[in-house]
Amino acid sequence: MLARLLRKDKHCHSVDAISSKLYDNNTFYSALEKDIRHCRREIIIESPFITMRRLESLLPYLQSARLRNVNIIVNTRNPEEHENYLRLEAEKGVLTLQHIGVKVLFTVGHHRKIAIFDKQILWEGSLNILSQNDSCEIMRRTNSTYLTEQIIRFTGLSRYLR
């Protein structure tokens, strides 16, 4: 039924739209790290919160991507939107990301949890990518140029891309 509905949408390839897999907070990061290692052109991460504990675990992968000349964009909340500890963590995280050449964008009231690799792989769900610690979360990984481009247009991120 889903495949038949998708075939009716002339802009969507049915196989493309249903090629996805679910991950939880225990399986997500190893799959994300693999995507970072295989990325060749561009990474976009939208995460409303940044903590140094989580960022430090991802930093070697992000630094390696930057050394391969991968363009990395992180969209997050302005640290001033946070209070106390989270503000300090976000400020340190933003400076750390900028230090390795990541372009950091701020969106007021930001709460999306998305990652995009080479405009082909889309991660979306409830997990705060740059801060998750011990909460029970879900993320869906979809391999789809169409759906990736759709979310880039929908969120307005297209104006920041190469």
N, C-alpha and C positions, 0 to 999 in steps of 0.2 A: 504493500500500500504506500509506504513512504517513498520508495523508489519511483512508483508511478506518479506521485504528486511532484516529485522533484524533476522528473522528465518533462512535465508540463511547463516548468520554469525554464525558458530558453536561455537564461543567464547562468544556470546552475547545472553542473554535471553531477548526476546521481551518485556515482562512485566517489567523486570528490567530496561531496557533502556528507557522506556517511562513513568515511574513512576516519574513525576517531577511536580513542581509547581513554578510559577513565583511570585516574590515579588518586591516591589519598596522600595524606601528609607523610606517610611512611615510604611511599614509592616515588613521589614526585621529584625530589631533588636529584636523584641519580639519573633520571630521564632528562631533566632540565640540563644538568651538567653535560650530558652527552650531546644535546642539541647545541649548547654553547660551543663545545669542542668541534662540532661539524659545521658550524655557521661560517659562511664565506664573505658575506657582504654587510649584513645589518641585523642588529638586535634592538628590539623595543621592549622595555619592561615598564609596566604600569603597576605601581605598588604604593598605596597610600602611606605606609609606614616603613621606616628603615631603622634597623637596629644593627649595631656593630657586630654582635654575635653572629647574626645570619649573614651579613655582608662579608665578614671575614672568611666564612666558609665558601662563598662564591667568588671572592676576589681573585684567586689564582686563575680561575677559568675566564673571568672577565679580562684580566690583564693579558692573558694569552691571546684572547680574541683581539684585543687592541693591538698587540704586537703583529697580528696577521692583517692589520689595517681594517678590521671590522668596525663599522660605524655603530656606536652604542648610544641609545637614547633612553633615559629613565625619566618617567613622568611620575611625580609624587606630590604630596602636599607640601606647602611651604612650611618649614620647621616652626615658624611663628604660630601656626595653627595648633601645635601640640603644646602640652603643658609639661613642665619640670623635666623628668627623666627622658621622656620621649622626645622632647624638644632638643635636648643635648645629643641624644643618639642620632636624631635626624640631621642635625647640624654637622656632626662628625662624619656621618655617612655621606652626605652631599659633598663635603670637602674631599673625602677619600675618593669618591667617584670622579669628581672633577680633576683631581690630581692625576688619575690615570687616563684622562682624555675622554671621559663620558660626558655627553651633553645632558644636563639635568634641567628638566622643565618643571614648573610648579603650576598646579591647577587647584584653585580654591574649592574646598569641600570634596576633594578627590576621594573616590572609594573603589575604583575599578581595579581588578586583579587580572592582568593580561600580560602575555609575553608573545612576541612575534619574531620569527627567525626567517630571514631572507624572503619575506613576503610569501612564504609557503607554509610554514608551521605556525599554528595558532594555539596558544594555551589560554584557557579562560576558566574561571571558577571562583571559589571563595577564599583561596589561600593567599595571604599577603606574602608575596614572593620574597621581598627583601627584609622581612621581619618575623616570619612564622617561627614559633617556638614549640609549643606543646598543645595546640588546639587541633581538634578533629575537623579536617577540611577535605575538599574535593576539587580536582582540576581535570579538565578535559583537554586532551591533545588531539588536534585535528590537522591533518595534512591536506590543505586546500588553498590554492591560490585565490579562488573566488571568495571564500569566506574570510580569508585574511585581508584581502583588498576591501571587502565590505566593511569590516570593523575599522580599518584605517580611515576610510571615508566617514563612517558614522561618528567616530570619536574626534575627527578633525586633525588627526595626527599627520595626514598627508602633507600639510604645509611645512612640516619639519624634516621631511625625508629627502634624500638625494634625488 
